[in-house]
Amino acid sequence: MAPVFASRFIKKFNTPIDFGKKINGKPIFGKNKTYKGLIFGTFVGIFISFIQFLLFKLDVFREISFLNYTFKNFYIIGFLLGFGALFGDLVESFFKRRVGIKPGKSWVPFDQIDYVLGAIIFLLPIYEVSLKMFLTILIISFFLHIIANQIGYYLKLEKTRW
């Protein structure tokens, strides 16, 4: 939801990532995929990773954490997860435009898993993700994405309610 919040509160860097270019008359990604969202979302990923690094000092958090957050790697993990998630969303938007689905319209289950797939793919070079971990994250994220969309809709940050 970081890019959605950024779009409402930050007015700079509103340039679409695809610069409004089209392929066969269809936008590459669409006007809603901006540099502002990419930059802000990546920084939020790093910030959340920093919070998790701080929480990792607590035994209870360390026991439930999938990743080992140390001072040396939290910013790398945050960048890879944040940027990877947004890259996954860009890939999904590219295919969404190819099949004619309008921006903001639901495309279940791809809207709910694109972030996860992108984040995990970008994390793979530095961290081995087990099948159990992957499936757990995928299932939890699917439902969290729907919940986040509902919250965004009621806060009038999202135009479409799924």
Backbone as a chain_set.jsonl record, in Angstrom:
{"seq": "MAPVFASRFIKKFNTPIDFGKKINGKPIFGKNKTYKGLIFGTFVGIFISFIQFLLFKLDVFREISFLNYTFKNFYIIGFLLGFGALFGDLVESFFKRRVGIKPGKSWVPFDQIDYVLGAIIFLLPIYEVSLKMFLTILIISFFLHIIANQIGYYLKLEKTRW", "coords": {"N": [[0.823, -1.214, 0.0], [2.167, 1.147, 0.172], [2.896, 2.673, -2.244], [0.327, 3.63, -2.933], [-0.371, 5.277, -0.758], [1.661, 7.163, -1.068], [0.931, 8.341, -3.481], [-1.2, 9.908, -2.773], [-0.202, 11.784, -0.962], [2.281, 12.823, -1.664], [3.394, 14.96, -4.112], [5.343, 15.216, -6.065], [7.453, 13.697, -8.625], [5.635, 12.329, -10.231], [5.718, 11.089, -12.635], [4.884, 8.707, -15.057], [6.223, 5.406, -15.156], [6.45, 4.191, -17.607], [6.493, 6.375, -19.227], [4.19, 7.091, -20.581], [4.183, 5.679, -22.916], [3.156, 3.31, -25.484], [2.284, -0.061, -26.452], [1.22, -1.609, -29.253], [-1.031, 0.054, -29.149], [-1.812, -0.096, -26.508], [-1.201, 0.865, -23.109], [2.104, 0.491, -21.684], [2.627, -0.003, -18.919], [0.852, 1.665, -17.593], [-0.656, 4.742, -16.402], [-0.743, 4.862, -13.631], [1.456, 3.649, -12.53], [4.123, 4.902, -11.235], [7.238, 6.766, -10.944], [7.382, 7.892, -8.456], [5.869, 6.122, -6.809], [7.449, 3.824, -7.091], [9.949, 4.631, -6.013], [9.2, 5.559, -3.407], [7.904, 3.256, -2.389], [10.041, 1.421, -2.396], [11.763, 2.624, -0.53], [10.113, 2.459, 1.727], [10.083, -0.306, 2.017], [12.765, -0.704, 2.822], [12.706, 0.737, 5.222], [10.792, -0.741, 6.725], [12.181, -3.12, 6.905], [14.256, -2.231, 8.531], [12.842, -1.757, 10.913], [12.125, -4.398, 11.437], [14.674, -5.421, 11.835], [15.291, -4.141, 14.268], [13.309, -5.317, 15.891], [14.166, -7.921, 15.741], [15.958, -8.367, 17.713], [14.504, -9.188, 19.834], [13.575, -12.18, 21.463], [11.109, -13.506, 20.884], [10.351, -12.474, 18.4], [12.518, -13.228, 16.831], [12.183, -15.987, 16.833], [9.917, -16.375, 15.217], [10.562, -15.246, 12.811], [11.236, -15.311, 9.312], [13.563, -14.492, 8.143], [17.01, -13.647, 8.767], [17.78, -10.931, 10.386], [20.329, -8.785, 10.42], [22.639, -6.147, 11.279], [24.255, -5.787, 9.111], [22.785, -6.694, 6.914], [20.088, -5.814, 6.798], [19.275, -3.561, 5.303], [19.831, -4.343, 2.697], [18.139, -6.551, 2.431], [15.685, -5.208, 2.78], [15.721, -3.451, 0.555], [15.765, -5.313, -1.609], [13.38, -6.767, -1.159], [11.436, -4.686, -1.151], [11.847, -3.297, -3.661], [11.711, -5.519, -5.336], [9.079, -6.42, -4.901], [7.609, -4.306, -5.995], [8.559, -4.417, -8.603], [7.533, -6.884, -9.359], [4.843, -6.165, -9.35], [4.844, -4.371, -11.467], [5.397, -6.096, -13.625], [3.094, -7.67, -13.543], [1.207, -5.653, -14.109], [1.95, -5.036, -16.722], [1.152, -7.395, -18.093], [-1.542, -7.322, -17.447], [-2.431, -5.056, -18.832], [-2.037, -6.022, -21.418], [-4.026, -7.969, -21.694], [-6.222, -6.412, -21.579], [-7.331, -5.444, -19.18], [-8.438, -2.876, -17.165], [-6.669, -0.254, -15.351], [-6.652, -0.53, -11.813], [-8.761, -2.284, -11.718], [-9.777, -5.483, -10.555], [-7.796, -8.451, -10.751], [-7.847, -11.351, -10.037], [-6.011, -14.276, -9.27], [-3.767, -12.75, -9.516], [-3.309, -10.021, -8.858], [-3.05, -10.233, -6.14], [-0.79, -11.757, -5.675], [1.411, -10.882, -7.102], [3.25, -9.065, -5.937], [4.461, -10.63, -3.968], [5.677, -12.704, -5.447], [7.53, -11.214, -6.985], [9.096, -10.041, -4.913], [10.193, -12.312, -3.638], [11.614, -13.521, -5.74], [13.576, -11.562, -6.193], [14.874, -11.708, -3.752], [16.048, -14.213, -3.738], [18.83, -14.458, -4.669], [20.34, -13.952, -2.357], [19.221, -15.372, -0.306], [17.952, -18.495, 0.619], [14.853, -19.733, -0.143], [12.537, -21.801, 1.21], [10.154, -24.273, 0.038], [7.977, -24.551, 1.769], [8.108, -22.123, 3.209], [7.716, -20.329, 1.101], [5.079, -21.01, 0.216], [3.633, -20.47, 2.557], [4.042, -17.692, 2.871], [2.898, -16.825, 0.477], [0.167, -17.589, 0.732], [-0.616, -16.208, 3.099], [-0.081, -13.578, 2.284], [-1.861, -13.287, 0.164], [-4.379, -13.064, 1.426], [-3.861, -10.881, 3.13], [-3.444, -8.868, 1.288], [-5.992, -8.489, 0.206], [-7.33, -7.608, 2.513], [-5.866, -5.241, 3.013], [-6.583, -3.803, 0.729], [-9.313, -3.438, 1.211], [-9.208, -1.795, 3.489], [-7.856, 0.411, 2.373], [-9.816, 1.192, 0.527], [-11.962, 1.981, 2.212], [-10.712, 4.091, 3.48], [-10.632, 5.8, 1.464], [-8.469, 5.738, -0.247], [-8.158, 3.913, -2.193], [-9.884, 3.272, -5.233], [-11.359, 1.126, -6.049], [-13.2, -1.516, -4.724], [-12.562, -4.734, -3.734]], "CA": [[0.0, 0.0, 0.0], [3.024, 2.334, 0.222], [2.725, 3.555, -3.399], [-1.0, 4.265, -2.898], [-0.266, 6.381, 0.187], [2.531, 8.17, -1.667], [0.215, 9.054, -4.539], [-2.131, 10.86, -2.169], [0.425, 12.769, -0.093], [3.483, 13.393, -2.275], [2.97, 15.408, -5.446], [6.455, 15.194, -7.019], [7.849, 12.43, -9.254], [4.41, 11.669, -10.687], [5.939, 10.633, -14.005], [4.696, 7.271, -15.251], [7.448, 4.657, -15.45], [6.49, 3.926, -19.056], [6.462, 7.69, -19.876], [2.999, 7.176, -21.412], [4.382, 4.933, -24.172], [2.207, 2.217, -25.691], [2.608, -1.184, -27.333], [-0.017, -1.977, -29.968], [-2.134, 0.9, -28.706], [-2.108, -0.285, -25.076], [-0.099, 1.335, -22.253], [3.049, -0.544, -21.26], [2.252, -0.298, -17.526], [-0.269, 2.519, -17.221], [-0.275, 6.008, -15.753], [-0.705, 4.729, -12.17], [2.754, 3.099, -12.13], [4.976, 6.082, -11.325], [8.533, 6.741, -10.256], [7.107, 8.211, -7.052], [5.491, 4.881, -6.144], [8.602, 2.924, -7.088], [10.941, 5.146, -5.055], [8.623, 5.561, -2.06], [7.683, 1.862, -1.995], [11.337, 0.805, -2.106], [12.217, 3.168, 0.747], [9.278, 1.876, 2.783], [10.614, -1.661, 2.204], [13.991, -0.592, 3.62], [12.305, 1.169, 6.561], [10.157, -1.88, 7.398], [13.27, -4.052, 7.211], [14.951, -1.662, 9.691], [11.987, -2.053, 12.071], [12.271, -5.829, 11.708], [16.01, -5.563, 12.412], [15.175, -3.759, 15.674], [12.507, -6.337, 16.567], [14.897, -9.192, 15.702], [16.682, -8.479, 18.98], [13.597, -9.843, 20.781], [13.517, -13.627, 21.235], [9.84, -13.919, 20.288], [10.371, -12.115, 16.983], [13.544, -14.054, 16.202], [11.627, -17.337, 16.675], [8.904, -16.442, 14.149], [11.065, -14.577, 11.615], [11.744, -16.111, 8.206], [14.877, -13.986, 7.756], [17.955, -13.281, 9.815], [18.037, -9.501, 10.243], [21.507, -8.273, 11.109], [22.934, -4.778, 10.868], [24.904, -5.819, 7.804], [21.947, -7.076, 5.778], [18.688, -5.396, 6.808], [18.993, -2.617, 4.219], [19.839, -5.114, 1.444], [16.875, -7.3, 2.447], [14.603, -4.24, 2.559], [15.746, -2.997, -0.834], [15.383, -6.412, -2.497], [11.961, -7.068, -0.977], [10.632, -3.542, -1.58], [11.955, -3.108, -5.105], [11.226, -6.746, -5.972], [7.612, -6.424, -4.842], [7.105, -3.338, -6.972], [8.883, -4.936, -9.925], [6.509, -7.904, -9.618], [3.609, -5.457, -9.676], [5.007, -3.841, -12.825], [5.242, -7.215, -14.562], [1.66, -7.998, -13.547], [0.517, -4.572, -14.823], [2.246, -5.211, -18.141], [0.257, -8.439, -18.62], [-2.915, -6.853, -17.256], [-2.718, -4.179, -19.964], [-2.086, -6.827, -22.651], [-5.309, -8.677, -21.79], [-7.287, -5.417, -21.619], [-7.913, -5.112, -17.871], [-8.195, -1.473, -16.839], [-5.991, -0.001, -14.072], [-7.512, -0.51, -10.638], [-9.712, -3.404, -11.745], [-9.231, -6.693, -9.949], [-7.377, -9.576, -11.579], [-7.578, -12.387, -9.042], [-5.243, -14.045, -8.05], [-2.5, -12.101, -9.851], [-3.162, -8.792, -8.079], [-2.726, -10.562, -4.758], [0.475, -12.495, -5.52], [2.502, -10.302, -7.891], [4.239, -8.484, -5.03], [5.163, -11.728, -3.297], [6.55, -13.369, -6.415], [8.638, -10.303, -7.278], [9.962, -9.908, -3.739], [10.929, -13.561, -3.407], [12.58, -13.693, -6.832], [14.7, -10.655, -5.953], [15.561, -12.142, -2.534], [16.702, -15.513, -3.954], [20.296, -14.465, -4.755], [21.015, -13.883, -1.054], [18.52, -16.152, 0.703], [17.249, -19.672, 0.112], [13.464, -19.76, 0.296], [12.006, -23.161, 1.13], [8.804, -24.368, -0.512], [7.045, -24.297, 2.882], [8.139, -20.688, 3.464], [7.109, -19.689, -0.064], [3.631, -21.22, 0.241], [3.102, -19.749, 3.717], [4.042, -16.269, 2.534], [1.946, -16.628, -0.615], [-1.198, -17.69, 1.26], [-0.856, -15.088, 4.023], [-0.091, -12.339, 1.509], [-3.095, -13.245, -0.626], [-5.454, -12.536, 2.264], [-3.488, -9.551, 3.606], [-3.642, -7.921, 0.187], [-7.431, -8.201, 0.146], [-7.632, -6.788, 3.693], [-5.282, -3.912, 2.786], [-7.413, -3.141, -0.27], [-10.549, -3.018, 1.882], [-8.86, -0.638, 4.327], [-7.601, 1.515, 1.443], [-11.09, 1.623, -0.045], [-12.722, 2.711, 3.225], [-9.995, 5.335, 3.756], [-10.73, 6.531, 0.192], [-7.175, 5.717, -0.925], [-8.385, 3.022, -3.334], [-11.176, 3.554, -5.87], [-12.05, -0.132, -6.303], [-13.312, -2.441, -3.594], [-12.601, -6.122, -4.239]], "C": [[0.861, 1.271, 0.0], [2.876, 3.22, -1.009], [1.379, 4.268, -3.421], [-0.973, 5.454, -1.946], [0.582, 7.508, -0.397], [1.783, 8.988, -2.708], [-0.722, 10.109, -3.974], [-1.426, 12.02, -1.468], [1.689, 13.413, -0.66], [3.14, 13.736, -3.715], [4.101, 15.377, -6.483], [6.682, 13.787, -7.564], [6.643, 11.63, -9.747], [4.526, 11.128, -12.109], [5.705, 9.13, -14.102], [6.004, 6.596, -15.653], [7.566, 4.391, -16.944], [6.458, 5.211, -19.886], [5.276, 7.837, -20.835], [3.114, 6.438, -22.746], [3.414, 3.758, -24.241], [2.818, 1.14, -26.585], [1.292, -1.638, -27.94], [-1.233, -1.217, -29.45], [-2.507, 0.765, -27.242], [-0.925, 0.21, -24.246], [0.817, 0.177, -21.848], [2.707, -0.98, -19.832], [0.99, 0.456, -17.118], [0.193, 3.725, -16.435], [-0.172, 5.906, -14.234], [0.606, 4.146, -11.65], [3.796, 4.192, -12.332], [6.308, 5.87, -10.615], [8.358, 7.04, -8.772], [6.765, 6.939, -6.273], [6.652, 3.916, -6.041], [9.63, 3.343, -6.044], [10.409, 5.051, -3.629], [8.421, 4.14, -1.543], [8.976, 1.149, -1.647], [11.875, 1.31, -0.772], [11.397, 2.638, 1.923], [9.732, 0.44, 3.061], [11.868, -1.653, 3.068], [13.646, -0.196, 5.053], [11.676, 0.021, 7.356], [11.21, -2.916, 7.782], [14.076, -3.557, 8.416], [14.157, -1.932, 10.969], [12.118, -3.526, 12.447], [13.65, -6.143, 12.279], [15.982, -5.221, 13.905], [14.408, -4.815, 16.469], [13.236, -7.68, 16.664], [15.713, -9.416, 16.971], [15.829, -9.157, 20.053], [13.482, -11.327, 20.435], [12.256, -14.057, 20.504], [9.812, -13.605, 18.785], [11.373, -12.985, 16.222], [13.014, -15.461, 15.933], [10.633, -17.434, 15.516], [9.385, -15.845, 12.829], [11.558, -15.575, 10.576], [13.188, -15.748, 7.878], [15.712, -13.638, 8.975], [18.345, -11.817, 9.595], [19.241, -9.114, 11.083], [21.753, -6.859, 10.608], [23.509, -4.753, 9.453], [23.927, -6.073, 6.655], [20.532, -6.516, 5.765], [18.36, -4.449, 5.655], [19.0, -3.316, 2.859], [18.535, -5.9, 1.33], [15.714, -6.356, 2.135], [14.549, -3.753, 1.126], [15.251, -4.099, -1.767], [13.898, -6.74, -2.382], [11.077, -5.929, -1.495], [10.649, -3.352, -3.089], [11.414, -4.33, -5.841], [9.711, -6.816, -5.997], [7.031, -5.485, -5.898], [7.422, -3.761, -8.404], [7.874, -6.021, -10.318], [5.183, -7.276, -9.999], [3.68, -4.853, -11.078], [4.811, -4.932, -13.87], [3.764, -7.582, -14.685], [0.869, -6.929, -14.298], [0.744, -4.665, -16.326], [1.29, -6.242, -18.75], [-1.213, -8.046, -18.492], [-3.329, -5.944, -18.422], [-2.835, -4.975, -21.26], [-3.423, -7.527, -22.807], [-6.502, -7.723, -21.661], [-7.96, -5.108, -20.295], [-7.484, -3.7, -17.494], [-7.457, -1.333, -15.506], [-6.999, 0.079, -12.927], [-8.538, -1.63, -10.6], [-9.02, -4.669, -11.24], [-8.892, -7.75, -10.994], [-6.889, -10.676, -10.632], [-7.043, -13.618, -9.764], [-3.987, -13.221, -8.279], [-2.258, -10.809, -9.089], [-2.69, -9.083, -6.653], [-1.353, -11.238, -4.603], [1.65, -11.883, -6.266], [3.614, -9.727, -7.021], [5.11, -9.583, -4.41], [6.145, -12.401, -4.255], [7.76, -12.496, -6.746], [9.613, -10.2, -6.125], [10.803, -11.162, -3.526], [11.969, -13.797, -4.502], [13.803, -12.801, -6.612], [15.506, -11.068, -4.716], [16.396, -13.407, -2.749], [18.229, -15.468, -4.073], [21.018, -14.441, -3.404], [20.371, -14.773, 0.012], [17.78, -17.313, 0.061], [15.851, -19.721, 0.718], [12.929, -21.178, 0.106], [10.597, -23.132, 0.534], [7.761, -24.06, 0.558], [6.958, -22.795, 3.169], [7.424, -19.948, 2.329], [5.589, -19.805, -0.02], [2.972, -20.479, 1.399], [2.981, -18.261, 3.409], [2.991, -15.97, 1.464], [0.507, -16.632, -0.106], [-1.528, -16.518, 2.18], [-0.977, -13.781, 3.248], [-1.351, -12.187, 0.676], [-4.21, -12.601, 0.195], [-5.133, -11.136, 2.8], [-3.691, -8.496, 2.52], [-5.118, -7.53, 0.074], [-7.841, -7.311, 1.317], [-7.101, -5.367, 3.503], [-6.093, -3.135, 1.759], [-8.703, -2.631, 0.357], [-10.299, -1.779, 2.742], [-8.622, 0.586, 3.451], [-8.872, 2.065, 0.833], [-11.88, 2.459, 0.97], [-12.053, 4.018, 3.638], [-9.971, 6.252, 2.528], [-9.364, 6.707, -0.483], [-7.228, 4.844, -2.166], [-9.773, 3.33, -3.905], [-12.019, 2.286, -6.027], [-12.039, -0.998, -5.055], [-13.438, -3.858, -4.15], [-13.454, -6.984, -3.361]], "O": [[0.325, 2.367, -0.158], [2.739, 4.433, -0.851], [1.297, 5.406, -3.884], [-1.488, 6.523, -2.275], [0.25, 8.682, -0.233], [1.981, 10.199, -2.806], [-1.005, 11.105, -4.639], [-1.978, 13.117, -1.384], [2.117, 14.457, -0.168], [2.647, 12.886, -4.456], [3.829, 15.503, -7.677], [6.162, 12.81, -7.025], [6.638, 10.401, -9.684], [3.522, 10.752, -12.713], [6.264, 8.362, -13.319], [6.796, 7.163, -16.406], [8.672, 4.368, -17.484], [6.402, 5.15, -21.115], [5.342, 8.611, -21.789], [2.24, 6.56, -23.605], [2.92, 3.273, -23.223], [3.737, 1.396, -27.363], [0.361, -2.006, -27.223], [-2.324, -1.775, -29.329], [-3.425, 1.44, -26.776], [0.227, 0.003, -24.627], [0.373, -0.96, -21.691], [2.52, -2.167, -19.564], [0.158, -0.07, -16.378], [1.288, 3.737, -15.872], [0.427, 6.778, -13.604], [0.841, 4.151, -10.442], [4.294, 4.394, -13.439], [6.484, 4.95, -9.816], [9.089, 6.513, -7.933], [7.312, 6.707, -5.195], [6.825, 3.258, -5.015], [10.125, 2.513, -5.283], [11.085, 4.526, -2.744], [8.732, 3.849, -0.388], [9.013, 0.356, -0.706], [12.384, 0.526, 0.03], [11.943, 2.398, 2.999], [9.762, 0.016, 4.216], [12.02, -2.498, 3.949], [14.225, -0.73, 5.998], [11.994, -0.166, 8.53], [11.137, -3.516, 8.854], [14.529, -4.36, 9.231], [14.735, -2.294, 11.993], [12.212, -3.866, 13.626], [13.783, -7.035, 13.116], [16.581, -5.929, 14.715], [14.8, -5.17, 17.581], [12.958, -8.479, 17.558], [16.112, -10.543, 17.263], [16.352, -9.641, 21.057], [13.314, -11.692, 19.272], [12.322, -14.887, 19.597], [9.299, -14.399, 17.996], [11.103, -13.421, 15.103], [13.356, -16.066, 14.916], [10.527, -18.491, 14.893], [8.678, -15.932, 11.825], [12.216, -16.56, 10.91], [13.949, -16.585, 7.395], [15.192, -13.372, 10.059], [19.149, -11.51, 8.715], [19.178, -9.117, 12.312], [21.146, -6.425, 9.629], [23.277, -3.812, 8.695], [24.219, -5.697, 5.52], [19.82, -6.728, 4.783], [17.271, -4.53, 5.087], [18.254, -2.924, 1.962], [17.902, -5.918, 0.274], [14.855, -6.678, 1.313], [13.472, -3.649, 0.539], [14.405, -3.847, -2.626], [13.231, -6.966, -3.391], [10.091, -6.171, -2.191], [9.598, -3.258, -3.722], [10.734, -4.191, -6.858], [9.12, -7.224, -6.997], [6.081, -5.832, -6.6], [6.641, -3.492, -9.317], [7.419, -6.071, -11.46], [4.475, -7.787, -10.867], [2.679, -4.828, -11.794], [4.141, -4.719, -14.881], [3.25, -7.779, -15.786], [-0.048, -7.26, -15.05], [-0.165, -4.402, -17.113], [0.691, -5.995, -19.796], [-2.03, -8.403, -19.341], [-4.443, -6.054, -18.933], [-3.652, -4.636, -22.117], [-3.916, -7.672, -23.926], [-7.651, -8.162, -21.636], [-9.061, -4.559, -20.284], [-6.296, -3.38, -17.508], [-7.596, -2.185, -14.628], [-8.064, 0.681, -13.063], [-9.124, -1.895, -9.551], [-7.831, -4.883, -11.477], [-9.603, -7.921, -11.984], [-5.689, -10.891, -10.458], [-7.592, -13.978, -10.805], [-3.214, -13.007, -7.345], [-1.123, -10.523, -8.709], [-2.008, -8.262, -6.041], [-0.816, -11.28, -3.497], [2.785, -12.323, -6.081], [4.793, -9.886, -7.337], [6.334, -9.465, -4.344], [7.303, -12.637, -3.907], [8.888, -12.987, -6.784], [10.826, -10.264, -6.328], [12.002, -11.069, -3.261], [13.085, -14.228, -4.213], [14.936, -13.236, -6.822], [16.706, -10.799, -4.649], [17.354, -13.644, -2.012], [18.88, -16.399, -3.598], [22.172, -14.859, -3.311], [20.911, -14.915, 1.109], [17.064, -17.134, -0.924], [15.691, -19.746, 1.938], [12.876, -21.689, -1.013], [9.936, -22.093, 0.527], [6.771, -23.383, 0.284], [5.866, -22.257, 3.35], [6.621, -19.048, 2.577], [4.886, -18.81, -0.198], [1.884, -19.924, 1.247], [1.943, -17.648, 3.658], [2.281, -14.968, 1.549], [-0.284, -15.766, -0.479], [-2.589, -15.906, 2.057], [-1.864, -12.971, 3.519], [-1.853, -11.076, 0.502], [-4.902, -11.702, -0.283], [-6.026, -10.297, 2.912], [-4.068, -7.361, 2.813], [-5.439, -6.36, -0.132], [-8.611, -6.367, 1.139], [-7.801, -4.398, 3.796], [-6.273, -1.926, 1.905], [-9.138, -1.516, 0.067], [-11.085, -0.831, 2.723], [-9.123, 1.672, 3.745], [-8.997, 3.275, 0.642], [-12.404, 3.519, 0.629], [-12.722, 4.947, 4.09], [-9.374, 7.328, 2.548], [-9.13, 7.685, -1.193], [-6.431, 5.018, -3.088], [-10.714, 3.611, -3.162], [-13.244, 2.36, -6.126], [-11.003, -1.186, -4.417], [-14.33, -4.136, -4.951], [-13.605, -8.177, -3.626]]}, "num_chains": 1, "name": "protein.A"}
